[in-house]
Amino acid sequence: MAEPVILDVDTGVDDACALLLAALHPGLDLRAVTCVGGNAPLADVVRNTLTVLEACGADTVPVAAGASHPLLERPVDARHVHGDDGMADLGWPAPRRSVDARHAVELLRETIEAAADAGASVTVVPLAPMTNIALLARMYPESFARIGRIAFMGGGAMVSNATASAEFNVFHDPEATAVVLDASVDHEVPVTMYGLDVFYGPQVTLAEADELAALDDHGPGALAAGLVRFMSGRFRSDAMTIGDAGTVAMLIDPGAVRTERLPVRVELSGTWTRGRTIVDTRDWSGDMEHDPHGLAHAQVDVALEIDGPRVARLWLDTIKGVR
């Protein structure tokens, strides 16, 4: 049976790559998509998300708008990376359908509850700042407790990008990530962290983009090719990472990623380190005498190694319809 999933996105070139995979792969049942401000302002995120799903023919998947601002921080965006419209400035026409009338938190709650009532547990896949998921945890803790698992893109054990210490999604709303990790402990929801340690591993080349472009004129192939070409040009490379798509690929092919269960907490107050995911990689012998903090309560399956070519091939084959 296909695994029921909800994606929470700030689409975003790499979120678009993840949406393509989630919407097209038969091993996943994309139940809903929720949007949050992050890579681009919320209105752009919603438009981009609807555009990707329309290109995939996934017109029945509900899309809802959520938080436009972090819980405490001022919003920032990454349009300098993703383009003025947040998704590669491809000039695609506006999507034909409208966003769902529900708030993203309500769509999350109702989708999780409906699946659980039917005997299925939903995997929630946050690929963005976790503001919407934190609001769900605070507003509807009983619904949060019914999540099957959370697999999020964010953080890093050894790598950062937004600052010298922090990855963008966590940096954008560190309180939200901290709330979600705490709630996962309280409600025993398993969490997997797909961070920057593996994020850059899956690469798609310009030659492979040409193969995708030949598939269609205005469908998933053309869209995927445009995304690859834009980011390759942005970084002056003949290849680009598919980024967030690796988080989705990990659900389909867990053997492509090596994880290790480790204590994780989020730095909320450091002058130079706010937003850092503190991944405790120490080999504990039981001596806690010199550590006033102890182990973090959240035990997270942290992705540390990835078979990049294997994940890239999964993404390419899915868009090409290869089974």
Wavefront OBJ file of the C-alpha trace (Angstrom):
o trace
v 0.000 0.000 0.000
v 1.145 3.537 -0.711
v 2.358 5.437 2.348
v 0.044 8.357 3.258
v 2.001 11.610 3.446
v 1.439 15.308 4.031
v 4.072 17.736 2.775
v 4.574 21.082 4.503
v 6.460 23.348 2.102
v 7.818 26.811 1.324
v 8.108 26.166 -2.434
v 11.122 26.896 -3.407
v 13.040 25.099 -6.157
v 14.005 22.148 -3.994
v 10.496 21.921 -2.485
v 9.210 21.783 -6.062
v 11.554 18.846 -6.717
v 10.148 17.121 -3.622
v 6.546 17.804 -4.651
v 7.194 16.273 -8.071
v 8.437 13.073 -6.449
v 5.675 12.885 -3.849
v 2.909 13.527 -6.382
v 4.189 11.110 -9.026
v 5.622 8.107 -7.182
v 3.135 5.247 -6.715
v 4.663 4.329 -3.365
v 3.313 7.515 -1.789
v -0.249 8.700 -1.263
v -0.037 12.503 -1.120
v -3.034 13.406 1.052
v -2.455 17.169 1.446
v 0.100 19.965 1.101
v 0.390 22.846 3.554
v 2.276 26.062 2.871
v 4.347 28.346 5.077
v 6.401 31.466 4.443
v 10.095 30.699 4.056
v 11.997 30.525 0.780
v 9.462 33.031 -0.546
v 6.546 34.990 0.924
v 3.443 32.917 1.598
v 1.443 34.052 -1.448
v 4.296 33.035 -3.757
v 4.667 29.703 -1.949
v 0.985 28.919 -2.450
v 1.086 29.822 -6.150
v 4.241 27.791 -6.732
v 2.817 24.777 -4.921
v -0.391 24.816 -6.953
v 1.665 25.179 -10.130
v 3.752 22.074 -9.389
v 0.741 19.940 -8.504
v -1.098 21.117 -11.623
v 1.887 20.124 -13.763
v 1.705 16.654 -12.204
v -2.033 16.317 -12.726
v -2.517 16.170 -8.953
v -5.429 18.584 -8.983
v -7.362 16.840 -6.224
v -4.649 17.186 -3.563
v -5.798 19.966 -1.204
v -3.378 22.854 -0.671
v -3.778 25.233 2.268
v -1.993 28.418 3.303
v -0.604 28.626 6.810
v 1.744 30.872 8.748
v 3.265 33.799 6.896
v 5.668 34.670 9.748
v 7.795 32.709 12.210
v 6.650 32.422 15.810
v 9.088 35.080 17.050
v 11.618 35.973 14.364
v 11.207 38.512 11.602
v 10.572 36.704 8.305
v 13.398 36.395 5.810
v 13.357 34.718 2.423
v 15.768 33.074 0.001
v 14.662 34.570 -3.309
v 18.296 35.415 -4.009
v 18.705 31.640 -4.416
v 15.322 30.526 -5.750
v 14.429 33.439 -8.037
v 12.171 36.462 -7.697
v 9.022 34.322 -7.774
v 10.587 31.740 -5.454
v 10.576 29.003 -8.093
v 13.165 29.644 -10.795
v 11.357 32.497 -12.614
v 10.135 30.059 -15.256
v 7.237 32.254 -16.358
v 4.642 29.490 -16.084
v 1.000 30.628 -16.229
v -0.902 31.104 -12.993
v -2.505 27.912 -11.686
v -6.162 27.418 -12.563
v -7.411 26.250 -9.192
v -7.615 28.058 -5.872
v -6.150 27.334 -2.496
v -8.236 25.422 0.055
v -10.344 27.658 2.298
v -9.021 25.984 5.451
v -5.975 27.216 7.343
v -2.994 24.889 6.981
v -3.225 23.844 10.633
v -6.858 22.823 10.143
v -5.999 20.861 7.007
v -3.186 19.122 8.882
v -5.488 18.251 11.769
v -8.355 16.992 9.619
v -6.102 14.938 7.338
v -4.238 13.319 10.232
v -7.473 12.543 12.074
v -9.225 11.127 9.009
v -6.313 8.811 8.260
v -5.985 7.664 11.871
v -9.729 7.008 12.121
v -9.418 4.803 9.031
v -6.562 2.842 10.594
v -3.725 4.538 8.692
v -0.974 6.710 10.133
v 0.211 9.699 8.127
v 3.853 10.648 7.721
v 4.230 14.426 7.970
v 7.112 15.762 5.878
v 8.086 19.345 6.780
v 10.421 20.728 4.119
v 10.274 24.284 5.422
v 10.374 26.253 8.654
v 8.200 24.216 11.043
v 5.857 27.019 12.080
v 2.704 25.227 10.908
v 3.700 21.980 12.625
v 4.492 23.787 15.875
v 1.098 25.507 15.776
v -0.548 22.117 15.275
v 1.332 20.747 18.283
v 0.163 23.619 20.477
v -3.418 23.971 19.192
v -4.283 20.307 18.661
v -1.906 18.126 20.688
v -4.284 15.162 20.446
v -4.028 15.324 16.645
v -0.254 15.753 16.720
v -0.092 12.574 18.810
v -1.763 10.640 15.976
v 0.986 11.431 13.441
v 2.711 8.239 12.353
v 6.106 9.877 12.074
v 7.760 13.140 11.103
v 10.531 13.270 8.477
v 11.813 16.816 8.207
v 14.379 18.607 6.098
v 16.367 20.880 8.334
v 19.400 21.313 10.496
v 22.677 19.513 10.233
v 25.084 17.641 12.434
v 28.208 19.081 10.816
v 27.012 21.467 8.062
v 25.229 24.837 8.030
v 24.264 27.444 5.436
v 22.120 30.385 6.652
v 24.774 31.275 9.213
v 28.039 29.671 10.248
v 25.995 27.596 12.693
v 22.441 27.236 11.401
v 20.586 25.719 8.450
v 17.944 27.951 6.824
v 14.728 26.134 7.783
v 15.642 25.945 11.463
v 17.267 29.399 11.442
v 14.048 30.909 10.040
v 11.994 29.693 13.024
v 14.125 27.964 15.656
v 11.373 28.078 18.278
v 9.093 26.127 15.964
v 11.641 23.329 15.538
v 12.185 23.225 19.304
v 8.432 22.999 19.923
v 8.063 20.132 17.432
v 10.954 18.176 18.920
v 9.550 18.631 22.431
v 6.078 17.569 21.281
v 7.514 14.505 19.563
v 8.923 13.413 22.922
v 5.689 14.145 24.812
v 3.557 12.231 22.297
v 6.066 9.553 21.251
v 6.075 10.528 17.587
v 9.188 9.209 15.785
v 11.293 11.870 14.047
v 13.838 11.631 11.245
v 16.078 14.592 10.407
v 17.286 14.923 6.809
v 19.795 17.732 7.176
v 22.569 19.413 5.272
v 24.946 16.521 5.947
v 23.148 14.622 3.156
v 21.214 17.408 1.400
v 23.771 18.064 -1.340
v 24.391 14.409 -2.190
v 21.756 13.751 -4.888
v 22.781 15.669 -8.032
v 21.051 15.964 -11.422
v 23.060 17.090 -14.437
v 22.209 19.433 -17.280
v 22.369 16.474 -19.673
v 19.751 14.700 -17.588
v 17.677 17.897 -17.588
v 17.676 17.748 -21.388
v 16.211 14.235 -21.170
v 13.467 15.508 -18.885
v 12.688 18.453 -21.147
v 12.046 16.056 -24.028
v 9.250 14.324 -22.086
v 6.587 17.027 -22.404
v 5.990 20.691 -23.150
v 4.247 21.782 -19.977
v 4.223 18.843 -17.610
v 6.481 17.451 -14.902
v 9.378 16.847 -17.285
v 9.482 20.429 -18.531
v 9.094 21.781 -15.017
v 11.832 19.556 -13.590
v 14.166 20.482 -16.442
v 13.552 24.181 -15.853
v 14.338 23.839 -12.162
v 17.610 22.010 -12.827
v 18.704 24.478 -15.488
v 17.922 27.488 -13.315
v 19.858 26.278 -10.285
v 22.760 25.047 -12.394
v 22.992 28.526 -13.884
v 22.626 30.176 -10.507
v 25.595 28.283 -9.131
v 27.518 28.038 -12.428
v 27.613 24.272 -12.359
v 26.689 21.497 -14.754
v 24.632 19.828 -12.011
v 22.373 20.759 -9.085
v 21.152 19.133 -5.923
v 17.504 18.123 -5.757
v 17.683 19.029 -2.070
v 14.378 18.512 -0.271
v 13.439 15.725 -2.672
v 15.901 13.528 -0.805
v 13.658 13.662 2.259
v 10.795 12.255 0.212
v 13.069 9.721 -1.505
v 14.145 8.465 1.917
v 10.553 7.353 2.563
v 10.448 5.388 -0.691
v 13.950 3.907 -0.466
v 15.140 4.041 3.161
v 18.201 1.968 2.333
v 19.657 4.876 0.357
v 20.248 6.853 3.553
v 22.140 5.858 6.688
v 20.660 7.262 9.875
v 21.755 7.111 13.469
v 19.536 7.740 16.478
v 21.054 10.661 18.340
v 20.002 13.278 20.893
v 19.097 16.592 19.213
v 18.223 20.002 20.616
v 17.912 23.480 19.079
v 20.037 26.427 20.213
v 17.672 29.333 20.939
v 19.856 31.902 22.668
v 23.450 31.764 21.415
v 24.811 34.978 19.948
v 26.600 33.145 17.142
v 24.725 29.843 17.214
v 20.983 30.633 17.372
v 19.105 28.139 15.224
v 21.804 25.475 15.296
v 20.700 21.872 15.691
v 22.927 20.459 18.407
v 23.373 16.827 17.385
v 25.090 14.902 20.148
v 27.465 12.530 18.382
v 29.505 11.658 21.475
v 30.106 8.060 22.352
v 28.650 8.152 25.826
v 30.270 5.960 28.451
v 27.813 7.016 31.133
v 29.962 9.790 32.653
v 27.713 12.891 32.774
v 29.592 14.664 35.552
v 31.044 17.462 33.419
v 27.948 18.157 31.290
v 25.417 20.369 33.107
v 22.877 19.907 30.308
v 22.773 16.144 30.033
v 21.364 14.378 27.005
v 18.697 16.056 24.906
v 15.276 14.495 25.436
v 14.527 14.269 21.715
v 16.033 11.138 20.181
v 16.091 11.675 16.421
v 17.074 9.418 13.519
v 19.659 11.732 11.947
v 20.642 11.170 8.313
v 24.435 11.094 8.138
v 25.261 9.397 4.821
v 23.458 9.082 1.501
v 23.825 7.244 -1.791
v 23.384 10.382 -3.880
v 23.322 8.762 -7.344
v 20.742 6.216 -6.166
v 18.420 8.953 -4.910
v 18.910 11.072 -8.035
v 18.075 8.051 -10.201
v 14.892 7.438 -8.205
v 13.827 11.047 -8.799
v 14.627 10.957 -12.505
v 12.934 7.611 -13.069
v 9.811 8.774 -11.253
v 9.469 11.847 -13.437
v 10.088 9.733 -16.535
v 7.474 7.215 -15.424
v 9.997 4.369 -15.178
v 8.852 1.671 -12.775
l 1 2 3 4 5 6 7 8 9 10 11 12 13 14 15 16 17 18 19 20 21 22 23 24 25 26 27 28 29 30 31 32 33 34 35 36 37 38 39 40 41 42 43 44 45 46 47 48 49 50 51 52 53 54 55 56 57 58 59 60 61 62 63 64 65 66 67 68 69 70 71 72 73 74 75 76 77 78 79 80 81 82 83 84 85 86 87 88 89 90 91 92 93 94 95 96 97 98 99 100 101 102 103 104 105 106 107 108 109 110 111 112 113 114 115 116 117 118 119 120 121 122 123 124 125 126 127 128 129 130 131 132 133 134 135 136 137 138 139 140 141 142 143 144 145 146 147 148 149 150 151 152 153 154 155 156 157 158 159 160 161 162 163 164 165 166 167 168 169 170 171 172 173 174 175 176 177 178 179 180 181 182 183 184 185 186 187 188 189 190 191 192 193 194 195 196 197 198 199 200 201 202 203 204 205 206 207 208 209 210 211 212 213 214 215 216 217 218 219 220 221 222 223 224 225 226 227 228 229 230 231 232 233 234 235 236 237 238 239 240 241 242 243 244 245 246 247 248 249 250 251 252 253 254 255 256 257 258 259 260 261 262 263 264 265 266 267 268 269 270 271 272 273 274 275 276 277 278 279 280 281 282 283 284 285 286 287 288 289 290 291 292 293 294 295 296 297 298 299 300 301 302 303 304 305 306 307 308 309 310 311 312 313 314 315 316 317 318 319 320 321 322 323
